Amino acid sequence: MKTLTIDPAQVDLREMIDRGTKLHGHMGPFLVVGIRMGLHALSLLESSGYFGIHATSQAGSKTPLSCLNDGIQIGSGCTAGKGNLLIVNGGIPSATFTCAGKTLSIELRERVVNTFPGSDLIAKSEELAILPAKELFTWTLLPSD
């Protein structure tokens, strides 16, 4: 069986956002941020996605925050169906990724989240697609067990 891979350095982000929009049903800020979060995790953990990586999203199941979960699926290849994406009701835009004995925690900056209410969803999503990762997220690579 042939499996897919994701190379975060070579990925076409617009194509990923289009794929995410088709899965999710519309484009929105948390979807785009989730895609970026998943890709950032793959880059930092040197993972090719889909398999061998696990994610736990603290976004929960209440919209619009839960839209982050669909983005994480597109960006990292982790899915609830494969069992390598766990969604917990933390109510915060963050996720923890584990791969090859390394654990990475990524959280969306609060000042970024605070710009979402009242904004045009498409314009905000486009802005988030090009914002540097260091302006979007804080992250910590946790010691290996």
Backbone as JSON Lines, residues from 0, in Angstrom:
{"i":0,"aa":"M","n":[0.84,-1.18,0.0],"ca":[0.0,0.0,0.0],"c":[0.89,1.25,0.0]}
{"i":1,"aa":"K","n":[0.61,2.15,-0.9],"ca":[1.35,3.41,-0.97],"c":[0.74,4.39,0.03]}
{"i":2,"aa":"T","n":[1.59,5.03,0.82],"ca":[1.11,6.03,1.77],"c":[1.61,7.4,1.35]}
{"i":3,"aa":"L","n":[0.86,8.4,1.74],"ca":[1.2,9.78,1.41],"c":[2.22,10.33,2.38]}
{"i":4,"aa":"T","n":[2.9,11.37,1.95],"ca":[3.82,12.11,2.81],"c":[3.6,13.6,2.58]}
{"i":5,"aa":"I","n":[4.07,14.37,3.53],"ca":[4.0,15.84,3.42],"c":[5.4,16.37,3.66]}
{"i":6,"aa":"D","n":[5.9,17.17,2.74],"ca":[7.18,17.86,2.93],"c":[6.86,19.32,3.21]}
{"i":7,"aa":"P","n":[6.91,19.74,4.48],"ca":[6.5,21.11,4.81],"c":[7.33,22.19,4.12]}
{"i":8,"aa":"A","n":[8.54,21.86,3.7],"ca":[9.38,22.85,3.01],"c":[8.96,23.02,1.55]}
{"i":9,"aa":"Q","n":[8.27,22.02,0.99],"ca":[7.91,22.06,-0.42],"c":[6.42,22.19,-0.67]}
{"i":10,"aa":"V","n":[5.62,22.14,0.39],"ca":[4.17,22.12,0.22],"c":[3.65,23.43,-0.36]}
{"i":11,"aa":"D","n":[2.61,23.32,-1.16],"ca":[1.92,24.49,-1.69],"c":[0.82,24.84,-0.68]}
{"i":12,"aa":"L","n":[1.06,25.86,0.13],"ca":[0.14,26.2,1.21],"c":[-1.25,26.53,0.66]}
{"i":13,"aa":"R","n":[-1.33,27.21,-0.45],"ca":[-2.64,27.53,-1.04],"c":[-3.41,26.26,-1.38]}
{"i":14,"aa":"E","n":[-2.71,25.27,-1.91],"ca":[-3.35,23.99,-2.22],"c":[-3.83,23.3,-0.94]}
{"i":15,"aa":"M","n":[-3.02,23.38,0.1],"ca":[-3.42,22.77,1.38],"c":[-4.66,23.48,1.94]}
{"i":16,"aa":"I","n":[-4.69,24.8,1.84],"ca":[-5.84,25.56,2.33],"c":[-7.08,25.22,1.5]}
{"i":17,"aa":"D","n":[-6.91,25.05,0.2],"ca":[-8.04,24.66,-0.65],"c":[-8.54,23.27,-0.25]}
{"i":18,"aa":"R","n":[-7.62,22.34,-0.01],"ca":[-8.0,21.0,0.42],"c":[-8.72,21.05,1.77]}
{"i":19,"aa":"G","n":[-8.2,21.87,2.68],"ca":[-8.82,22.03,3.99],"c":[-10.21,22.64,3.89]}
{"i":20,"aa":"T","n":[-10.36,23.61,3.02],"ca":[-11.65,24.26,2.82],"c":[-12.67,23.26,2.3]}
{"i":21,"aa":"K","n":[-12.24,22.38,1.39],"ca":[-13.15,21.36,0.85],"c":[-13.54,20.35,1.92]}
{"i":22,"aa":"L","n":[-12.62,19.99,2.78],"ca":[-12.94,19.07,3.88],"c":[-13.87,19.74,4.88]}
{"i":23,"aa":"H","n":[-13.54,20.96,5.24],"ca":[-14.21,21.68,6.32],"c":[-15.53,22.32,5.9]}
{"i":24,"aa":"G","n":[-15.6,22.74,4.64],"ca":[-16.83,23.35,4.13],"c":[-16.74,24.85,3.92]}
{"i":25,"aa":"H","n":[-15.75,25.49,4.51],"ca":[-15.51,26.93,4.29],"c":[-14.13,27.27,4.83]}
{"i":26,"aa":"M","n":[-13.58,28.39,4.35],"ca":[-12.31,28.85,4.85],"c":[-12.56,29.71,6.08]}
{"i":27,"aa":"G","n":[-11.68,29.59,7.06],"ca":[-11.77,30.4,8.25],"c":[-10.44,30.46,8.96]}
{"i":28,"aa":"P","n":[-10.29,31.41,9.88],"ca":[-9.01,31.6,10.56],"c":[-8.49,30.37,11.31]}
{"i":29,"aa":"F","n":[-9.36,29.69,12.06],"ca":[-8.88,28.55,12.83],"c":[-8.49,27.39,11.92]}
{"i":30,"aa":"L","n":[-9.16,27.23,10.79],"ca":[-8.77,26.2,9.83],"c":[-7.37,26.48,9.31]}
{"i":31,"aa":"V","n":[-7.12,27.71,8.87],"ca":[-5.82,28.08,8.32],"c":[-4.73,27.94,9.38]}
{"i":32,"aa":"V","n":[-5.01,28.39,10.58],"ca":[-4.04,28.28,11.67],"c":[-3.74,26.82,11.98]}
{"i":33,"aa":"G","n":[-4.76,25.96,11.95],"ca":[-4.53,24.53,12.19],"c":[-3.65,23.9,11.12]}
{"i":34,"aa":"I","n":[-3.85,24.28,9.88],"ca":[-3.0,23.79,8.79],"c":[-1.56,24.22,9.03]}
{"i":35,"aa":"R","n":[-1.4,25.51,9.33],"ca":[-0.05,26.04,9.59],"c":[0.58,25.36,10.8]}
{"i":36,"aa":"M","n":[-0.21,25.1,11.83],"ca":[0.29,24.45,13.04],"c":[0.79,23.03,12.71]}
{"i":37,"aa":"G","n":[0.0,22.29,11.95],"ca":[0.4,20.94,11.56],"c":[1.68,20.94,10.73]}
{"i":38,"aa":"L","n":[1.77,21.84,9.78],"ca":[2.97,21.93,8.94],"c":[4.18,22.34,9.76]}
{"i":39,"aa":"H","n":[3.98,23.26,10.69],"ca":[5.08,23.7,11.55],"c":[5.59,22.54,12.4]}
{"i":40,"aa":"A","n":[4.67,21.74,12.91],"ca":[5.06,20.58,13.7],"c":[5.88,19.6,12.86]}
{"i":41,"aa":"L","n":[5.43,19.34,11.64],"ca":[6.17,18.42,10.77],"c":[7.59,18.93,10.54]}
{"i":42,"aa":"S","n":[7.71,20.22,10.32],"ca":[9.02,20.81,10.07],"c":[9.93,20.67,11.29]}
{"i":43,"aa":"L","n":[9.43,21.06,12.45],"ca":[10.26,21.03,13.66],"c":[10.59,19.61,14.12]}
{"i":44,"aa":"L","n":[9.68,18.67,13.88],"ca":[9.91,17.28,14.28],"c":[10.54,16.44,13.17]}
{"i":45,"aa":"E","n":[10.76,17.06,12.02],"ca":[11.34,16.37,10.86],"c":[10.53,15.12,10.51]}
{"i":46,"aa":"S","n":[9.22,15.31,10.43],"ca":[8.3,14.23,10.13],"c":[7.72,14.41,8.73]}
{"i":47,"aa":"S","n":[7.38,13.29,8.11],"ca":[6.73,13.35,6.8],"c":[5.21,13.23,6.93]}
{"i":48,"aa":"G","n":[4.71,13.27,8.15],"ca":[3.27,13.31,8.38],"c":[2.57,11.97,8.19]}
{"i":49,"aa":"Y","n":[1.28,11.99,8.45],"ca":[0.35,10.88,8.29],"c":[0.58,9.72,9.27]}
{"i":50,"aa":"F","n":[1.77,9.16,9.28],"ca":[2.07,8.0,10.12],"c":[3.33,8.29,10.93]}
{"i":51,"aa":"G","n":[3.44,7.66,12.09],"ca":[4.61,7.87,12.93],"c":[4.57,9.16,13.71]}
{"i":52,"aa":"I","n":[3.51,9.9,13.61],"ca":[3.32,11.14,14.36],"c":[1.93,11.08,14.99]}
{"i":53,"aa":"H","n":[1.83,11.65,16.18],"ca":[0.55,11.73,16.89],"c":[0.32,13.15,17.35]}
{"i":54,"aa":"A","n":[-0.92,13.57,17.35],"ca":[-1.27,14.92,17.8],"c":[-2.4,14.85,18.81]}
{"i":55,"aa":"T","n":[-2.33,15.74,19.78],"ca":[-3.44,15.96,20.71],"c":[-3.8,17.43,20.62]}
{"i":56,"aa":"S","n":[-5.01,17.7,20.19],"ca":[-5.5,19.07,20.07],"c":[-6.3,19.42,21.32]}
{"i":57,"aa":"Q","n":[-6.02,20.58,21.89],"ca":[-6.76,21.06,23.05],"c":[-7.91,21.97,22.63]}
{"i":58,"aa":"A","n":[-8.25,21.99,21.34],"ca":[-9.29,22.88,20.82],"c":[-10.7,22.43,21.15]}
{"i":59,"aa":"G","n":[-10.89,21.17,21.51],"ca":[-12.22,20.69,21.86],"c":[-13.14,20.56,20.67]}
{"i":60,"aa":"S","n":[-14.44,20.55,20.95],"ca":[-15.43,20.29,19.91],"c":[-16.44,21.43,19.73]}
{"i":61,"aa":"K","n":[-16.14,22.6,20.25],"ca":[-17.05,23.73,20.12],"c":[-16.49,24.73,19.09]}
{"i":62,"aa":"T","n":[-17.33,25.03,18.09],"ca":[-16.91,25.98,17.06],"c":[-16.9,27.39,17.65]}
{"i":63,"aa":"P","n":[-16.1,28.26,17.11],"ca":[-15.22,28.12,15.95],"c":[-13.85,27.52,16.28]}
{"i":64,"aa":"L","n":[-13.51,27.44,17.58],"ca":[-12.2,26.94,17.97],"c":[-11.94,25.53,17.44]}
{"i":65,"aa":"S","n":[-12.95,24.69,17.43],"ca":[-12.78,23.31,16.99],"c":[-12.39,23.21,15.51]}
{"i":66,"aa":"C","n":[-12.57,24.27,14.76],"ca":[-12.16,24.27,13.35],"c":[-10.65,24.04,13.23]}
{"i":67,"aa":"L","n":[-9.92,24.36,14.29],"ca":[-8.48,24.11,14.34],"c":[-8.19,22.63,14.07]}
{"i":68,"aa":"N","n":[-9.05,21.76,14.58],"ca":[-8.85,20.32,14.44],"c":[-8.81,19.87,12.99]}
{"i":69,"aa":"D","n":[-9.69,20.4,12.17],"ca":[-9.68,20.05,10.74],"c":[-8.4,20.53,10.08]}
{"i":70,"aa":"G","n":[-7.94,21.71,10.47],"ca":[-6.68,22.22,9.94],"c":[-5.5,21.34,10.33]}
{"i":71,"aa":"I","n":[-5.47,20.9,11.58],"ca":[-4.39,20.02,12.04],"c":[-4.38,18.74,11.22]}
{"i":72,"aa":"Q","n":[-5.56,18.21,10.9],"ca":[-5.62,16.99,10.1],"c":[-5.0,17.21,8.72]}
{"i":73,"aa":"I","n":[-5.33,18.33,8.09],"ca":[-4.79,18.63,6.75],"c":[-3.29,18.89,6.82]}
{"i":74,"aa":"G","n":[-2.85,19.68,7.79],"ca":[-1.45,20.08,7.86],"c":[-0.48,19.01,8.32]}
{"i":75,"aa":"S","n":[-0.97,18.08,9.14],"ca":[-0.07,17.07,9.7],"c":[-0.33,15.66,9.17]}
{"i":76,"aa":"G","n":[-1.53,15.44,8.65],"ca":[-1.9,14.1,8.24],"c":[-2.39,13.24,9.4]}
{"i":77,"aa":"C","n":[-2.36,13.78,10.62],"ca":[-2.93,13.06,11.77],"c":[-4.45,13.14,11.66]}
{"i":78,"aa":"T","n":[-5.13,12.03,11.86],"ca":[-6.58,12.04,11.77],"c":[-7.2,11.26,12.92]}
{"i":79,"aa":"A","n":[-8.41,11.67,13.26],"ca":[-9.16,10.95,14.29],"c":[-9.44,9.53,13.82]}
{"i":80,"aa":"G","n":[-9.7,9.35,12.54],"ca":[-10.01,8.03,12.0],"c":[-8.87,7.04,12.11]}
{"i":81,"aa":"K","n":[-7.64,7.5,11.92],"ca":[-6.47,6.63,12.07],"c":[-6.1,6.47,13.54]}
{"i":82,"aa":"G","n":[-6.64,7.33,14.38],"ca":[-6.35,7.26,15.8],"c":[-5.09,7.98,16.22]}
{"i":83,"aa":"N","n":[-4.51,8.76,15.31],"ca":[-3.32,9.51,15.72],"c":[-3.6,11.0,15.91]}
{"i":84,"aa":"L","n":[-4.89,11.34,16.01],"ca":[-5.31,12.67,16.44],"c":[-6.33,12.49,17.55]}
{"i":85,"aa":"L","n":[-5.99,12.98,18.71],"ca":[-6.88,12.97,19.86],"c":[-7.33,14.41,20.1]}
{"i":86,"aa":"I","n":[-8.62,14.6,20.29],"ca":[-9.17,15.94,20.54],"c":[-9.7,15.97,21.96]}
{"i":87,"aa":"V","n":[-9.16,16.9,22.75],"ca":[-9.61,17.04,24.13],"c":[-10.23,18.43,24.31]}
{"i":88,"aa":"N","n":[-11.07,18.55,25.3],"ca":[-11.81,19.79,25.53],"c":[-11.05,20.75,26.44]}
{"i":89,"aa":"G","n":[-9.92,21.22,25.97],"ca":[-9.13,22.19,26.73],"c":[-9.59,23.61,26.5]}
{"i":90,"aa":"G","n":[-10.26,23.84,25.36],"ca":[-10.75,25.17,25.04],"c":[-9.67,26.17,24.69]}
{"i":91,"aa":"I","n":[-8.51,25.68,24.27],"ca":[-7.42,26.58,23.89],"c":[-6.87,26.18,22.51]}
{"i":92,"aa":"P","n":[-6.42,27.15,21.75],"ca":[-5.9,26.85,20.41],"c":[-4.45,26.35,20.48]}
{"i":93,"aa":"S","n":[-4.3,25.1,20.89],"ca":[-2.97,24.52,20.99],"c":[-3.03,23.04,20.7]}
{"i":94,"aa":"A","n":[-1.87,22.48,20.41],"ca":[-1.76,21.06,20.16],"c":[-0.38,20.59,20.56]}
{"i":95,"aa":"T","n":[-0.32,19.32,20.9],"ca":[0.94,18.67,21.21],"c":[1.15,17.57,20.18]}
{"i":96,"aa":"F","n":[2.35,17.51,19.64],"ca":[2.69,16.53,18.61],"c":[3.84,15.68,19.13]}
{"i":97,"aa":"T","n":[3.78,14.38,18.88],"ca":[4.88,13.49,19.25],"c":[5.31,12.7,18.03]}
{"i":98,"aa":"C","n":[6.63,12.54,17.92],"ca":[7.19,11.82,16.78],"c":[8.61,11.4,17.13]}
{"i":99,"aa":"A","n":[8.93,10.14,16.91],"ca":[10.28,9.62,17.1],"c":[10.87,10.02,18.46]}
{"i":100,"aa":"G","n":[10.06,9.9,19.51],"ca":[10.54,10.19,20.85],"c":[10.62,11.66,21.22]}
{"i":101,"aa":"K","n":[10.2,12.54,20.3],"ca":[10.21,13.98,20.58],"c":[8.78,14.47,20.74]}
{"i":102,"aa":"T","n":[8.59,15.44,21.62],"ca":[7.29,16.03,21.85],"c":[7.38,17.53,21.66]}
{"i":103,"aa":"L","n":[6.42,18.06,20.93],"ca":[6.38,19.48,20.62],"c":[5.02,20.04,21.0]}
{"i":104,"aa":"S","n":[5.02,21.13,21.74],"ca":[3.79,21.81,22.1],"c":[3.74,23.13,21.33]}
{"i":105,"aa":"I","n":[2.63,23.38,20.64],"ca":[2.46,24.61,19.86],"c":[1.15,25.27,20.28]}
{"i":106,"aa":"E","n":[1.21,26.58,20.52],"ca":[0.0,27.32,20.89],"c":[-0.1,28.58,20.04]}
{"i":107,"aa":"L","n":[-1.31,28.88,19.61],"ca":[-1.59,30.11,18.88],"c":[-1.47,31.27,19.86]}
{"i":108,"aa":"R","n":[-0.77,32.31,19.47],"ca":[-0.59,33.47,20.35],"c":[-1.94,34.13,20.64]}
{"i":109,"aa":"E","n":[-2.14,34.49,21.89],"ca":[-3.4,35.1,22.31],"c":[-3.67,36.4,21.56]}
{"i":110,"aa":"R","n":[-2.63,37.18,21.32],"ca":[-2.84,38.45,20.61],"c":[-3.33,38.22,19.18]}
{"i":111,"aa":"V","n":[-3.0,37.07,18.6],"ca":[-3.5,36.74,17.26],"c":[-4.97,36.35,17.35]}
{"i":112,"aa":"V","n":[-5.32,35.5,18.31],"ca":[-6.71,35.08,18.49],"c":[-7.61,36.29,18.73]}
{"i":113,"aa":"N","n":[-7.11,37.25,19.46],"ca":[-7.9,38.44,19.79],"c":[-8.25,39.29,18.57]}
{"i":114,"aa":"T","n":[-7.59,39.06,17.44],"ca":[-7.91,39.81,16.22],"c":[-9.02,39.15,15.41]}
{"i":115,"aa":"F","n":[-9.46,37.94,15.79],"ca":[-10.46,37.22,15.01],"c":[-11.87,37.81,15.12]}
{"i":116,"aa":"P","n":[-12.36,38.11,16.33],"ca":[-13.75,38.6,16.44],"c":[-13.99,39.87,15.63]}
{"i":117,"aa":"G","n":[-15.05,39.86,14.85],"ca":[-15.44,41.02,14.07],"c":[-14.66,41.2,12.77]}
{"i":118,"aa":"S","n":[-13.71,40.32,12.5],"ca":[-12.93,40.47,11.27],"c":[-13.62,39.74,10.13]}
{"i":119,"aa":"D","n":[-13.28,40.13,8.92],"ca":[-13.73,39.43,7.73],"c":[-13.0,38.09,7.7]}
{"i":120,"aa":"L","n":[-13.73,36.98,7.73],"ca":[-13.12,35.66,7.86],"c":[-12.15,35.32,6.73]}
{"i":121,"aa":"I","n":[-12.5,35.69,5.52],"ca":[-11.62,35.39,4.38],"c":[-10.36,36.25,4.44]}
{"i":122,"aa":"A","n":[-10.52,37.53,4.68],"ca":[-9.36,38.43,4.76],"c":[-8.44,38.03,5.9]}
{"i":123,"aa":"K","n":[-9.0,37.69,7.05],"ca":[-8.2,37.26,8.2],"c":[-7.48,35.96,7.88]}
{"i":124,"aa":"S","n":[-8.16,35.05,7.21],"ca":[-7.54,33.77,6.84],"c":[-6.36,33.99,5.9]}
{"i":125,"aa":"E","n":[-6.54,34.88,4.93],"ca":[-5.46,35.19,3.99],"c":[-4.27,35.81,4.72]}
{"i":126,"aa":"E","n":[-4.55,36.67,5.66],"ca":[-3.48,37.3,6.46],"c":[-2.71,36.24,7.25]}
{"i":127,"aa":"L","n":[-3.43,35.31,7.86],"ca":[-2.8,34.26,8.67],"c":[-1.98,33.29,7.83]}
{"i":128,"aa":"A","n":[-2.35,33.15,6.57],"ca":[-1.62,32.23,5.68],"c":[-0.2,32.71,5.43]}
{"i":129,"aa":"I","n":[0.04,34.02,5.52],"ca":[1.38,34.53,5.2],"c":[2.14,35.07,6.41]}
{"i":130,"aa":"L","n":[1.5,35.15,7.56],"ca":[2.17,35.63,8.76],"c":[3.27,34.65,9.17]}
{"i":131,"aa":"P","n":[4.46,35.14,9.49],"ca":[5.53,34.22,9.9],"c":[5.11,33.39,11.13]}
{"i":132,"aa":"A","n":[5.58,32.15,11.17],"ca":[5.21,31.24,12.27],"c":[5.54,31.84,13.63]}
{"i":133,"aa":"K","n":[6.65,32.55,13.74],"ca":[7.03,33.11,15.04],"c":[6.06,34.19,15.5]}
{"i":134,"aa":"E","n":[5.31,34.78,14.58],"ca":[4.29,35.76,14.95],"c":[2.95,35.09,15.26]}
{"i":135,"aa":"L","n":[2.74,33.89,14.74],"ca":[1.5,33.15,14.97],"c":[1.53,32.33,16.26]}
{"i":136,"aa":"F","n":[2.66,31.66,16.48],"ca":[2.72,30.62,17.51],"c":[3.83,30.86,18.53]}
{"i":137,"aa":"T","n":[3.62,30.22,19.68],"ca":[4.72,29.94,20.6],"c":[4.86,28.42,20.59]}
{"i":138,"aa":"W","n":[6.06,27.92,20.78],"ca":[6.24,26.48,20.8],"c":[7.39,26.09,21.7]}
{"i":139,"aa":"T","n":[7.29,24.87,22.19],"ca":[8.31,24.33,23.07],"c":[8.56,22.9,22.67]}
{"i":140,"aa":"L","n":[9.83,22.57,22.45],"ca":[10.22,21.19,22.2],"c":[10.54,20.61,23.57]}
{"i":141,"aa":"L","n":[9.75,19.64,23.97],"ca":[9.89,19.05,25.3],"c":[10.95,17.95,25.29]}
{"i":142,"aa":"P","n":[11.59,17.76,26.43],"ca":[12.62,16.71,26.5],"c":[12.06,15.33,26.15]}
{"i":143,"aa":"S","n":[12.85,14.53,25.5],"ca":[12.45,13.17,25.16],"c":[12.42,12.31,26.41]}
{"i":144,"aa":"D","n":[11.52,11.34,26.41],"ca":[11.44,10.42,27.55],"c":[12.51,9.36,27.47]}
